[in-house]
Every structure is written in structure tokens, then in C-alpha cells.
Amino acid sequence: MLLISLLVLVGTLCNPRVKSVNPNSVICSGFPFLCRLLIGDICLHIYLSQYSSSVELPNAPLKTPRRIDSGKGESVSLSSSSASRSSSPMRLEATSAKNDDELLSQMSDQAESFKSDLNKGVSDELTPAASFDELMKIMDGQDKGSELPSNLPGGVVLDQLYSVSSADLNSLIFSPDSKFLASLAEVQGRTELILGQWEFDNENLKRQITYLTAPSKLSKSVKAFETQTYKLVNGNSFAVLVSVSTPDVMYGSTFRVEMLYCITPGPDLPSGEQSTRLLISWGMNFVQSTMMKRMIENGARPAIKESFVQFSNLLSEHVKPVDLKGTGSQKEQVLASLQAEPLSDWKLAVQYFANFTVVSTIIIGIYVLVHICLTPPSTIQGLEFVGLDLPDSIGEVIVCSVLVLQAKRIFELVARFMQARSQKGSDHGVKAQGNGWLLTVALIEGSNLAAVDSSGFSDPYVVFTCNGKTRTSSIKFQKLDPLWNEIFEFDVMDEPPSVLELEVFDFDGPFDEATSLGHAEINFLRTNISELADVWIPLQGTVAQACQSKLRLRIFLDDTRGANAVREYLQKMEKEVGKKINQRSPQTNSAFQKLFCLPPEEFLINDFTCHLKRKMPLQGRLFLSPRVIGFHASLFRHKTKFYFLWEDIEDIQVASPNLSSMGSPTIVITLRKGRGLDAKHGARTQDEEGRLKFYFHSFVSFTQAHRTILALWKARSLSPEQKIKIVEDSETCLQTDESGTFVGDEDVSLNEVYSSSLSVPMNFLMEIFSGGVIERRVMEKTGCLNYTCSSWELEKDVYERQVCYKFDKHISRFKGEVTSTQQKSPLADKTGWLIEEVLTLHGIPLGDYFNLHLRYQIDDRSTGCFVKVSFGIAWLKSTKHQKRISKNILSNLADRLKVMFATVEKEYNGR
């Protein structure tokens, strides 16, 4: 062993590149050189390796830290692929003696023994480092299902699209083989750059980088220690946290500067190339408390922004940036490329008639015709007579029944085929109006939709709902994988929408109990809007989950108002609250977004100190923003936070002060049933209907907090119908721009659908057309929600008014809206009244194809009154569905009329 140690020492002295041998950091594992010792030539192999805790990948090449001179751009490295040799090695002569070979063999055995002994003494087994691509694959397998971390509180310093794949951009910035960091160091004046190797540390992939910062007017060049850690590798998404410490600067031991690099796939470019979004945010992490915190942050902010301007300029030289203004038109280009599925009569015919029912019917029909041709006419017997041939046996009866059933099924298939050829109704192409947040939804296709018809297919259509407005797609007949390629725009909104709801139905008439094929909800507060540019949405529901049904959508959300949108919104809220609302700083908004994991467009309006009342009062802060109300508290290092949407709130009440609220009024917020379940841990109680109730009290300024909460709730949660009712209370609702000319029914054929003698005085029956309490009760009983009506006005000897209401879900699954115009006039004999009504349906399939006409004739009788109701449909557009729709509406109307007049009699008898 002494001889081996001597050889190691001599080998070190013979190689000028190896300055020293430290047994704590270097072992014999692969450094070949030649030295002459004693007699003859001896070949000695010594391998050098740095201690590493990297993942064990024996077949990967060994890599060690690189020292890079940014000024010359040269590097010196040690690796197994380029072994360092002695400066003056001795050549091994071919005429060496046999004794020399034996001695060399012995020396090799001793060297292997020495290497084995050293390896046994190492606590951590050393393994070669993996290549960068292999490390990314390992991380990708570990981070399945993880989400991108939220932005750091300092704000975003770079948000740019690049025409490159996300994997290539990640390799360009962070791969050890990339020269980008060396070029960046040269641009920023950094020297003595040393790049460590990527290695795993507690399942986190990290590397260390050291360099000397560029000197400035206020400080000299100092040593910087940078740690880069992969927080996420998930498919084509990457997140890297960079932490930089400079202990030699003033207060440098109290803080670290952190940068978060988020690399995610961007939208496809019009040229077909891939794009990647690079989002970089920063923040200060104070490891020790200091009174100079604010001064340190203010001093670091301009330096950070300047450095990333240099970073962006250099990166643009390596990869092509994508103009963000150009991507605005990319939305139009993507939507313009959508084309509806071509409907070929031949394809529809094959789709409908290429099945067992049709084929078997044709075969049976041919068989029967051949039998008729081969069989002579039978004699008249039994109850038969000329022209009537009855079955002569039970078998013939069964055969006839089968033939009739087959013919019926064929007739239904032919009817559906004719309907599919003519169906074109949808909201496709309806443009939004105004300026604000514009939501555009492109419905591309569906996959694996459930089959509910006996034919093994469905007639699906999709209903989208956002902020109380609905959009309905066209109906795709006999499809399980329909192709729509339809575009829907929702009217612009002052605030960004919170939720987009969608549900897929099977069409079977506008008033039938439609079968739901699945539903889904897209929460814009928990989803990155860039991820919705092209996405498959899995449908929920028993049937949908069993079939793994899903829809492909392209969703775009844009603000068309510009940079003053926040200020305009706050000014509107100031009028409601009655007090000025200050706009918060970007840092405050960023901290608020990070606290509740909210998107960048959500900004803080106000926050209040208060107590959350549960079993024990919990002091915290209540945060208010345009779309959410959130609460956060930290007590004994136990954090409590939650938020819910303004739309989820059903009612807000104020409870009187009491001892449990410490003499303060309490704001009681009640959520709708089934909503806000994520915030259930903050609720005080849950009533018998399953609604959560939240109690907040001990506000510093109760009046201001209460008024702000009410203003934001009303601005966000009131439906269009409730807003119409508010306007109606101001006597400005339900006024139209049309003249008094009534749309007559001269061209509409009216048929009697209901008539009955009622034991109710005519004057009491007319209360259902008076706008009073009786009318509202009766209409609500018949399924008319949010019922509003204007007062009767005299127009050319005829009274006229307008009515607006919404169907209850048990009347129509679409919850469509109805607007109608009513005229009232006395009968010719002055013994009764004639009420004529024209109804327009909104928000149901094919609702714009027709108007409904009703006529109520009410005659006064001594024992009560007599009512006759006539009904007709005025078709505005031609469709093959007329008989089907007419039958469906007529059946529904007859039931509603019975309920309406039965309720009138009940109200009269209960007086």
C-alpha cells in the first residue's frame, strides 16, 4: 500500500494540471498516466471523480463543474470522455522484458485493490451524472398532475411568446451544454462564472452557480451564489425557481432575490409553428427581519428590471419573439379557419339507413313480395269479403304485426332523415356588442357522447351559460362524435366572467324533458386562460363519465377597453359605496393574487379587518375583488383562508349586535345550495336546505364594509331579469321602440285548446291580467319565474301591456325567457273581455322560428264565467320540425292552462 501511495504522489507531480490530491474529494477511478519507477516502464491508471449525490445512472457520462471565462469564452473541463494526461508521459517500448509485464500485472492488481478499499470508505456511492434530457424525463415522471406555481409577489418582469417549442426554450436557458448563460454573463459584466451540474437533492433537481457581479457606481464587484431548482416538469411545461444571495453586500445576509421562470406552450401560430410563453416574476425572500426591508426592495426593483431587459434582448437574438399584437389577430385567424361539417345527403342517407333494421326490413319485404307473386289468390272464407283479406292463422297475425312494427321504425328513420337535412338552427355567428370583457367560445367537436336513442345514436346540442346569458349550438342528428365548428360570443361585461357552464342535451322537442348527456363547469379563476385556447373538456354526470364523453373547445377572453379598465370600474363602485376607493399598487395586487391563487386580471378593491364567527371568533382580514370575497387569518401559525364567488351568494343580511359578536353588528352571508363547498371550513352553520352561512363581525368601519360588500354583490350577482325588475320599479322597464301597432293574427289559424265554466266571478278572474298579487301567484304556480309586467296603457281604444318572465326548469330544461305583448278589449256585447297575446321565446332551440298566439275570451255568467282559449303558431322560418314542435307546445300549453285556472278557483275559494 505504501508503494501505491508513492505512485499516486509521483503521478500528481508528473501532471501539471493536477495541483493537489485531496483524499476527501478525489478517489482513484480513472486518470491514466505513465511514469518510470524502479526498472522498466509501468503503466498506472488513476481515475479522478468529484463526490456527487446525483441519481444513479451508470451508463451516463461523468460531468464535473465548468469554469467559464466570460471574457474569452473559453472553458476548461474534466470528464471521462477527455482524460487528462501527464505533460511528459513515458512511452511503453515494445521490447519490454517479461519481468516487466509480470510486475505491471501485479501493480494493476494492487491498484484495483486500492480503488476498492477507497470505494468502501465512501459514505455515499458516487454515480455519474445523467444527461440533461434524461433528467427532464425523470422529473416529468415525478410531476404528473402538478400545477404551475403562482407568480412571485414582486411582479412580472417578462411575459413574452417565442416561436420555439417549450422543451427547446428550456434547454436553451438551463441546459449545461448551452452557451446562453455565458453570453448573458458577458453582456451583464459578470466574471468568473462557474456552472455546477444538475443533481437531485431531496427529489428536487438543483444546480449551483457562482460568479462575480459587475461593479457599479455604488458598490464594487461581489460574489454571488445562485441556486436553480426545478419546481415543475410536466409534459411541455417547466417551472424553475432561481434564488440569488450576495452575502458581501450591505444587509446581504438578510435576504435573497428570487426569480420564477415559467415556460408553457403557447397557441399555435398561423404559420403552423409552435409557440412558447415565457413568464418571469420576481420577489424578495427575507430570511431575517430588518428595518431596511422597504429600502432594499426599492433598490432591487430597478436593477432587476434592467437585467431582464438585457435578458430579453439577448434571448431575442437566439429565438424569434412573437408579437403580442399579432396574436390578437391570431384569434380571428383561428376562428376564421373553422368550417362547419359539410352535410351530404348521401352521407346522411348511409348513416341513417345502413343498419340492421333497414336491411332486415328490405329482406323481409322482398321475401313477402316474392311469396305474394308465387301464391295464387285465396278464396273468400270466414268473415272476409271482397277487398278485405283477414289472417287465417295465429302465425299470420304475428307476421303482420312484425311487418307493421318494422314499417313504423322505417317511417321514423325517414322522418329523422328529413329533419337532419333541414336542421340549421343555432346561435352561431351572433356578435357581441359594446366594450369590455369579451368571451368567445368555439365549439369544435364532441367525442364518445352517450347513446340514448333506440337506434344507438343521439341528437346532441350544447347550451353554454355565462353571467345569466345562454348560447345554444345547432343540433347534430344521429351523432356520437359530432363536429360543430361553431362560434359563440357573449355580450361584453364590465368585469371578467367567473364561470362558464355548459351542458349537452339530447333533442326531443323544445318543451320535452330533455335528456342530459353530460355537463361541465369552467372556472376562469382557477384556470389559465392561455390553456383554454384549445382544450378537451371532460363531461360530468353518470352517463357521461361511463362513456368518457368530452368536448373540444377553444375559448378566448379579451378586454377591449384598454389600460383604464380598472380605474373605470373603481369609479363606478365609488358611486355605489359613496366613498373614494384607492387603486392598489401592483405589488399589493400580486400579493393578493398569490395568497388566493388568483389570475393576474383579478385585482384587489378593498380589505377590512374583522372576525370570522365560528365556534370561536377568528380575527383576520376580509378581501374584496370584482369576482370573489375571501378571508385570511393566521393564528398560532395555523392559517385559515377561503374564498367564494359573488354569484354564489344568495342573500346578505345584518344581524343585530349581541354578546357573542362583542357588541358589533354581524354580516350574515348565505350561499346558494351546493355552492362554495371549498369554503365549508369557514362557515358557521349549514341550514336544513344545505346552504352555507358565514358570519363576519367586529369591523373597524362597519358601514363602509357593509356598503362595499352590497355594492359588489349587486353588481355581480343580479341576473338580467332582476335588473329589469329594478328598472321596472323606476317605471322605465319593458318599454319598446315599437309603435302601438299590434301584431295581428289575421294570417294565423287559431284553434280552441281549452274551454270551461268557472265558478268564479269574471271580475276576480280578470285579476290574473291586472298585475297584482293574484296574477303573480298564479303565474309562479304555472312555472313562470321572475314575472314582471307593465301597467295597462290605452292605445287606440285598446289597452296594451308587456310581460316578461322565465320558464321554470320543470317546464323547459333550457329555462328560456318569454316576452309577450297583450291587448285587452271588451267584447262586442259588453258582457266580457277579449285578451289577445303574442309570445316570443328566447334561449330555446328553434325559438326564433316562430311566435305563439293566444286568445282568451271571458264571458260573464250568472253562476260565474265562461273561458275559452284559442291557440296558434305563426312560423317565421320554414322547418321540417313544425309538426313535432306544434305537438309539443300544444301539450305543454294545455297542462299550463288547466293549472292556471284551477289555481284561480283555489285562490277565490280560499278568500
Secondary structure as the mmCIF struct_conf table of DSSP 4:
data_model
#
loop_
_struct_conf.conf_type_id
_struct_conf.id
_struct_conf.beg_label_comp_id
_struct_conf.beg_label_asym_id
_struct_conf.beg_label_seq_id
_struct_conf.end_label_comp_id
_struct_conf.end_label_asym_id
_struct_conf.end_label_seq_id
HELX_RH_AL_P HELX_RH_AL_P1 LEU A 2 CYS A 14
TURN_TY1_P TURN_TY1_P1 PRO A 16 ARG A 17
TURN_TY1_P TURN_TY1_P2 PRO A 23 SER A 25
STRN STRN1 VAL A 26 VAL A 26
BEND BEND1 CYS A 28 GLY A 30
STRN STRN2 PRO A 32 CYS A 35
BEND BEND2 LEU A 38 GLY A 40
STRN STRN3 ILE A 42 HIS A 45
STRN STRN4 GLN A 50 GLN A 50
TURN_TY1_P TURN_TY1_P3 PRO A 58 ASN A 59
BEND BEND3 ALA A 60 ALA A 60
HELX_LH_PP_P HELX_LH_PP_P1 PRO A 61 LEU A 62
STRN STRN5 LYS A 63 LYS A 63
STRN STRN6 ARG A 66 ASP A 69
TURN_TY1_P TURN_TY1_P4 SER A 70 GLY A 73
STRN STRN7 GLU A 74 VAL A 76
STRN STRN8 SER A 79 SER A 79
TURN_TY1_P TURN_TY1_P5 SER A 80 SER A 81
STRN STRN9 SER A 82 SER A 82
BEND BEND4 SER A 87 SER A 88
HELX_LH_PP_P HELX_LH_PP_P2 PRO A 89 GLU A 93
TURN_TY1_P TURN_TY1_P6 ALA A 94 THR A 95
HELX_RH_AL_P HELX_RH_AL_P2 LYS A 98 LYS A 120
TURN_TY1_P TURN_TY1_P7 GLY A 121 GLY A 121
BEND BEND5 SER A 123 ASP A 124
HELX_LH_PP_P HELX_LH_PP_P3 PRO A 128 SER A 131
HELX_RH_AL_P HELX_RH_AL_P3 PHE A 132 GLN A 142
TURN_TY1_P TURN_TY1_P8 LYS A 144 GLY A 145
HELX_LH_PP_P HELX_LH_PP_P4 LEU A 148 LEU A 152
TURN_TY1_P TURN_TY1_P9 PRO A 153 GLY A 154
STRN STRN10 GLY A 155 TYR A 162
BEND BEND6 SER A 163 VAL A 164
HELX_RH_AL_P HELX_RH_AL_P4 SER A 166 PHE A 174
TURN_TY1_P TURN_TY1_P10 PRO A 176 ASP A 177
BEND BEND7 LYS A 179 LYS A 179
HELX_RH_AL_P HELX_RH_AL_P5 PHE A 180 GLN A 188
TURN_TY1_P TURN_TY1_P11 GLY A 189 GLY A 189
STRN STRN11 THR A 191 LEU A 195
HELX_LH_PP_P HELX_LH_PP_P5 GLY A 196 TRP A 198
STRN STRN12 GLU A 199 ASP A 201
TURN_TY1_P TURN_TY1_P12 ASN A 202 GLU A 203
STRN STRN13 ASN A 204 LEU A 212
HELX_LH_PP_P HELX_LH_PP_P6 THR A 213 PRO A 215
BEND BEND8 LYS A 217 SER A 219
STRN STRN14 LYS A 223 ASN A 234
TURN_TY1_P TURN_TY1_P13 GLY A 235 ASN A 236
STRN STRN15 SER A 237 SER A 245
TURN_TY1_P TURN_TY1_P14 PRO A 247 ASP A 248
BEND BEND9 VAL A 249 VAL A 249
TURN_TY1_P TURN_TY1_P15 MET A 250 TYR A 251
HELX_RH_3T_P HELX_RH_3T_P1 GLY A 252 THR A 254
STRN STRN16 PHE A 255 PRO A 265
HELX_LH_PP_P HELX_LH_PP_P7 PRO A 267 LEU A 269
TURN_TY1_P TURN_TY1_P16 PRO A 270 SER A 271
BEND BEND10 GLY A 272 GLY A 272
STRN STRN17 THR A 276 PHE A 286
BEND BEND11 VAL A 287 GLN A 288
TURN_TY1_P TURN_TY1_P17 MET A 291 MET A 292
HELX_RH_AL_P HELX_RH_AL_P6 LYS A 293 HIS A 318
BEND BEND12 VAL A 319 VAL A 319
HELX_LH_PP_P HELX_LH_PP_P8 LYS A 320 LYS A 320
STRN STRN18 PRO A 321 VAL A 322
HELX_LH_PP_P HELX_LH_PP_P9 ASP A 323 ASP A 323
HELX_RH_AL_P HELX_RH_AL_P7 LEU A 324 ALA A 336
TURN_TY1_P TURN_TY1_P18 SER A 337 SER A 337
HELX_LH_PP_P HELX_LH_PP_P10 ALA A 340 PRO A 342
HELX_RH_AL_P HELX_RH_AL_P8 ASP A 345 PHE A 353
BEND BEND13 ALA A 354 ASN A 355
HELX_RH_AL_P HELX_RH_AL_P9 PHE A 356 LEU A 374
BEND BEND14 THR A 375 THR A 375
HELX_LH_PP_P HELX_LH_PP_P11 PRO A 376 ILE A 380
TURN_TY1_P TURN_TY1_P19 GLY A 382 LEU A 383
STRN STRN19 PHE A 385 PHE A 385
TURN_TY1_P TURN_TY1_P20 VAL A 386 GLY A 387
STRN STRN20 LEU A 388 LEU A 388
BEND BEND15 ASP A 392 SER A 393
HELX_RH_AL_P HELX_RH_AL_P10 ILE A 394 SER A 422
BEND BEND16 SER A 426 SER A 426
TURN_TY1_P TURN_TY1_P21 HIS A 428 GLY A 429
HELX_LH_PP_P HELX_LH_PP_P12 VAL A 430 ALA A 432
BEND BEND17 GLY A 434 GLY A 436
STRN STRN21 TRP A 437 SER A 447
BEND BEND18 ASN A 448 ASN A 448
HELX_LH_PP_P HELX_LH_PP_P13 LEU A 449 ALA A 451
BEND BEND19 ASP A 453 ASP A 453
TURN_TY1_P TURN_TY1_P22 SER A 454 SER A 455
BEND BEND20 GLY A 456 GLY A 456
STRN STRN22 PRO A 460 CYS A 466
TURN_TY1_P TURN_TY1_P23 ASN A 467 GLY A 468
STRN STRN23 LYS A 469 THR A 472
HELX_LH_PP_P HELX_LH_PP_P14 SER A 473 ILE A 475
TURN_TY1_P TURN_TY1_P24 PHE A 477 GLN A 478
BEND BEND21 LEU A 480 ASP A 481
STRN STRN24 LEU A 483 MET A 493
BEND BEND22 ASP A 494 GLU A 495
BEND BEND23 SER A 498 SER A 498
STRN STRN25 VAL A 499 ASP A 506
BEND BEND24 ASP A 508 ASP A 508
TURN_TY1_P TURN_TY1_P25 PRO A 510 PHE A 511
BEND BEND25 ASP A 512 ASP A 512
HELX_LH_PP_P HELX_LH_PP_P15 ALA A 514 ALA A 514
STRN STRN26 THR A 515 ASN A 523
TURN_TY1_P TURN_TY1_P26 PHE A 524 LEU A 525
BEND BEND26 ARG A 526 THR A 527
HELX_RH_3T_P HELX_RH_3T_P2 ILE A 529 LEU A 532
BEND BEND27 ALA A 533 ASP A 534
STRN STRN27 VAL A 535 PRO A 538
HELX_LH_PP_P HELX_LH_PP_P16 LEU A 539 LEU A 539
STRN STRN28 GLN A 540 GLN A 540
BEND BEND28 GLY A 541 GLY A 541
HELX_RH_AL_P HELX_RH_AL_P11 THR A 542 CYS A 547
TURN_TY1_P TURN_TY1_P27 GLN A 548 GLN A 548
STRN STRN29 LYS A 550 ASP A 559
BEND BEND29 ARG A 561 ARG A 561
TURN_TY1_P TURN_TY1_P28 ALA A 563 ASN A 564
HELX_RH_AL_P HELX_RH_AL_P12 ALA A 565 VAL A 577
TURN_TY1_P TURN_TY1_P29 GLY A 578 GLY A 578
BEND BEND30 LYS A 579 LYS A 579
HELX_LH_PP_P HELX_LH_PP_P17 ASN A 582 SER A 585
HELX_RH_AL_P HELX_RH_AL_P13 PRO A 586 PHE A 596
TURN_TY1_P TURN_TY1_P30 CYS A 597 CYS A 597
TURN_TY1_P TURN_TY1_P31 PRO A 600 GLU A 601
STRN STRN30 ASN A 606 LEU A 612
BEND BEND31 ARG A 614 MET A 616
STRN STRN31 LEU A 618 LEU A 624
BEND BEND32 PRO A 626 ARG A 627
STRN STRN32 VAL A 628 LEU A 635
TURN_TY1_P TURN_TY1_P32 PHE A 636 ARG A 637
STRN STRN33 HIS A 638 LEU A 645
HELX_RH_3T_P HELX_RH_3T_P3 TRP A 646 ASP A 648
STRN STRN34 ILE A 649 ALA A 655
HELX_LH_PP_P HELX_LH_PP_P18 SER A 656 PRO A 657
TURN_TY1_P TURN_TY1_P33 LEU A 659 GLY A 663
STRN STRN35 THR A 666 LEU A 671
HELX_LH_PP_P HELX_LH_PP_P19 ARG A 672 ARG A 672
TURN_TY1_P TURN_TY1_P34 LYS A 673 GLY A 674
HELX_RH_3T_P HELX_RH_3T_P4 LEU A 677 GLY A 682
BEND BEND33 ARG A 684 ARG A 684
STRN STRN36 THR A 685 GLN A 686
TURN_TY1_P TURN_TY1_P35 GLU A 688 GLU A 689
BEND BEND34 GLY A 690 GLY A 690
STRN STRN37 LEU A 692 HIS A 697
BEND BEND35 VAL A 700 SER A 701
HELX_RH_AL_P HELX_RH_AL_P14 PHE A 702 SER A 717
HELX_RH_AL_P HELX_RH_AL_P15 PRO A 720 ASP A 729
TURN_TY1_P TURN_TY1_P36 SER A 730 GLU A 731
TURN_TY1_P TURN_TY1_P37 CYS A 733 LEU A 734
BEND BEND36 ASP A 737 GLU A 738
BEND BEND37 GLY A 740 GLY A 740
TURN_TY1_P TURN_TY1_P38 GLU A 746 ASP A 747
BEND BEND38 VAL A 748 VAL A 748
STRN STRN38 ASN A 751 LEU A 758
BEND BEND39 SER A 759 VAL A 760
HELX_RH_AL_P HELX_RH_AL_P16 MET A 762 LEU A 765
HELX_RH_3T_P HELX_RH_3T_P5 MET A 766 PHE A 769
TURN_TY1_P TURN_TY1_P39 SER A 770 GLY A 771
BEND BEND40 GLY A 772 GLY A 772
HELX_RH_AL_P HELX_RH_AL_P17 VAL A 773 LYS A 781
TURN_TY1_P TURN_TY1_P40 THR A 782 GLY A 783
STRN STRN39 CYS A 784 CYS A 789
HELX_LH_PP_P HELX_LH_PP_P20 SER A 790 TRP A 792
STRN STRN40 GLU A 793 GLU A 795
TURN_TY1_P TURN_TY1_P41 LYS A 796 ASP A 797
STRN STRN41 VAL A 798 PHE A 807
TURN_TY1_P TURN_TY1_P42 LYS A 809 ILE A 811
TURN_TY1_P TURN_TY1_P43 ARG A 813 PHE A 814
STRN STRN42 GLU A 817 PRO A 826
TURN_TY1_P TURN_TY1_P44 ALA A 828 ASP A 829
BEND BEND41 LYS A 830 THR A 831
STRN STRN43 GLY A 832 HIS A 842
BEND BEND42 GLY A 843 ILE A 844
TURN_TY1_P TURN_TY1_P45 PRO A 845 LEU A 846
HELX_RH_3T_P HELX_RH_3T_P6 GLY A 847 TYR A 849
STRN STRN44 PHE A 850 ARG A 861
TURN_TY1_P TURN_TY1_P46 SER A 862 THR A 863
STRN STRN45 GLY A 864 TRP A 875
BEND BEND43 LEU A 876 LYS A 877
TURN_TY1_P TURN_TY1_P47 LYS A 880 HIS A 881
HELX_RH_AL_P HELX_RH_AL_P18 GLN A 882 ASN A 909
TURN_TY1_P TURN_TY1_P48 GLY A 910 GLY A 910
#
